[in-house]
Amino acid sequence: MHSPTSVWNTAPTSAPAQRKDRYVPGSSAHPAKMHPGIAAHAIATYSRPGDLVLDPMCGIGTTLVEALRLGRNALGIEYEPQWATLASLNTRNAAKVSGTRTGIVRCGDARHLTDLAPADARGEVDLVVTSPPYGPSVHGQVRSSRETGEPGVVKKDFRYSVDRANLAHVSTARLLEAFTEILAQCRTMLRPCGTVVVTTRPWREHGELIDLPSAALAAGKAVGLTPSERCVALLAGIRNSRLVSRPSFFQMKNVRDARREGIPLSVVQHEDVLVFTRR
């Protein structure tokens, strides 16, 4: 277990470079994957080899893969069957590399986490690492005219699913209500003194700031988790003491569009990391 630091140098290389050769084909299509460096740093800092790490909204299984590679056991829940299948495959591959560790993926709604998880995992989770779906600015990929033969760019892989019940599609108020339920379920799964790490960030909607980090902090308090740290996880690299920004195409577009309208938007360089404990 590492000593905690308030600023995490989690992007010495880009996220795609960190994922290289660790994931099955099709994994890159997920529109908002957990950053591998952030997951790995959280796991190394707040757990020990042999511990059980949970991600109740695991997507393609990034948290689980990083946990297994660091000698932890992993449990993930994913609502969408297509992502749950990929998470299971990615977890299986990582488990082979780790040798003796176990990775489990269950498909279902994280608001029913305690029913979906193995019975013997209840009260035994050492660390939760997760992130709620948020903001449209980072979602999706583009194909350039060089790839398509058509002028301009084509947007692809920008939806979690077409299921309107998916939390990625609901209003901010409903998202926060659901996320509070999920954190309550996570608290039940945690052992005493277990840790919850939530990565998130604010965004703007029609010019208005949506302060999701503060709302997630309040949600954790509401279910009886104790805030212990608030950290910054870098999405930019560091070179010669300067930040090297790695924005997505859509981040750059949204920033330019906002500034043309007089909204003081900037490229996101970090994730807010909220750390809670179960006292």
N, C-alpha and C positions, 0 to 999 in steps of 0.2 A: 504494500500500500504506500503510495507516494504522499508527500506533504502537500496540502492544498495550496494553491496559488490563485490570486484573483484574476489574472489575465492568462488565458490558455493559448499557447502557441500551437494551434491545432491544424494549421494549413501550410506547413513547409512546402508541400506540393499540392496540386489541385485535387479535388475530390475524385474525379475520374481516374487520376493516376494512382490514388490510394486504393481504389476499388479494383484495379487491373488484376486479372487472373484469379480473382476471389469469388466471382459471381457467374451464375449460369447465363446463357444468352436470354435476352428479353428483360433482364433486370434493369437496364438503363431506361426503359420506357416509363418507369414510375416517375411521376412529375415532381415529387418533393421528398427525395430520399434523405434520411439522416446522414449527416456528414461523418464519415468513418473516423476521422481524427478526433472529433468531439466525443463520439461514443467511446473510443479507445481510451481517451484521457480520463473520462468520467469513471470508467471501469477500473483503470489502473489506480486511480486516486481513492476511490470510495469502496473498493472490495478487495478481497484476497483470493489467491488461487483456491479452487474448490468451492467458492461461494456460488449461490444461485442468483442470476441476473434476469430480470423480467422487463420486457417491453410490451405493454398492453395494446399498442398500436404500431406493430413492428414493420409494416410495409413489406419490403423485400428481405427484411431480416438483418439489416446492417448491425444493429445492436447485438444481435445473437451471434453473428459471425465474429465480431470483435471480441465478444465475451469468450467464445470458444477458443479463439486464437491466443487469448491471454490466460487460458487454463481454468476458466470458470465454466459452470453449467448454465444453460440458457433456456428460457421459456418465453414464447411469444404468442400474442393473440393478434389476428388480423381479420378485419371485417370482410374485405373483398376476396373472393375465392381465387382469382387469378394471382393476386399478390401473395396470398397465403401459400399457394402452390410453389411459387418462386422462392418464398422465404424458407419453405421446407427443404427445397433442393439445395439452396445456398447453405442452410444450416447443416444439412447432411454432409456436404462437402467439407465444411469447416470442422465438423466433428471427426471426420476421418483424419484430418491433419492433426487435430489435438490429441487423438488417440483414445484417451480414457474418459473424456468428458461427454455429457449428454445434452442434446439440443432438441426441444420439443416445440412444435408450432400447432396451434389450434385455430380453426376458422370460426369467427363469431364476433358478436358485439361486445366490446370491452366493458360496457356497462354491466355485463353479466360475467365478469372475469372470474369470480369465485366459483361459479357453476362450470365454467369452461376449463379451468385449470385442473391439473391432477390433484386429487384430494390430499395427497401427502405433501403438496407444495404449500398448502395454506399455512401461514404463519412462519414459513421457512425461507422466504425471499430475503436476501441480504441487500439487494440494490435494485431499484427501478430506474431505468433510463428511457425517457420517451419524449415525444414532441407532438403537440396538437397540430392539426392542419391549420395553416394560416396564410392569408394574403395571396393574391393572384400574381404578384410581380415576379416570383421566382419559378413559376410553374412552366414546364414545357421545354421543348427543344425546337430548333429550326433546321431546315434544309435550305441551303443556298441555291442560287441559280446554277452554279457549277454542278450540283448534284442532281437537280431536277430537269435542267434544260429549259426551265421557264424563267421569265423575268421576276426579280424580287426574291423574297424568302417565303417559305411555307412553314407554318407552325404545326408541330406534331407533338404527341405525347403530353398533352396539357390537361388531361382530366384523370382523376383517380378512377372514375367510373361514370356510368350513366344512371346509377341508382340514386335517386333523390334523397333516400334515407341516409346516405353516407354523410358523415359530419362535415366533409369538405364542401358540401352544398348548402348547409343550413346557415341561418343568420348568426351574427356574432353572439347574440343573447342566448340562442339555443346551443351554440357551440360551448359557451362557458358553462351552461347548465349541465350539459352532457359531460364535459371535462371534469367538473366537480364530482359527478357520480363516479367517474372512472378513478379519480384520485381516492375517493372513499373506498372503492374496491381494492385499490393498491395498498392502502393502509391496512386493510384486513389481511392481505397476503404477506405483509412485511413481518419479519421477526422484530422483537423489541430492539430499539436503537438502530433499526435498519434505515437506509437512506433512499431518498427519491431525488432524482436529477431531472429537471424539466428544461429543455431548450426551446426558446421561443424568441420572437422579435415583434416590435410594433410595425404597423404599416399604415398607409393613408388610403382612405376610401372617400372618393368625391372631395378630396382636400382635407377631410377630417382625420385626425390622428386616432388610430385604434390602438390603445395601450394594452396589448395582450399580456406583456410580462407582468404588469401590475395586477391585471385581472387574474392571471394564473397564480400569482402570489396569494391573493385573497382567497382563491379557491382552495389552495393547500391549507391555509389557516382554518377555513370553514370546516374542513373534515378532520381537524385535530392533528395535522402535521405541523411541526415546529420549523420555521425558516431558520437556517443556520448560516447560509452564505448566498451572496449574489455575485456572480462572476461574469467575465467577458470571454467568450471563445472566438478567436479570430477566424474569419473566413478569408482574410488576406494573408499573404506571405510576408516575411520580414527579410529584407535584403539591405545590407549596409545601413542598418538602423532605420530604414524607411519601410512603410507598408507597401506591398505590391498587391494592388486590387485585382480581384478575379471575378468581376460581375458577369452575370448571364446577359444574353442578348436582350431579354425582356426587362431586366433591371435597368439597363442602359436606356432602352426605349421609354420606359415609364418615367425615369428621371428627366429625360429631355422633354417629354410631353408635359410633365408637371411644371418644369421651369418655364416653359413657354406660356403657361397659364398663370405664372406668378407664384406658384407653390414652391417653397424652399426645400425641395426634396433632394436627398443625397444618396449616393450608392451605399448600400449596406455593406459594412466591413466586418460585422461580428454578429454573433448570436448572444442574447441574454441567457444566462444559465442560472436557474433557481435551484438551490439545494435545500432540501427539507430532511428532518429526521423524525422517526417515530419514537417519542420519549416513552 
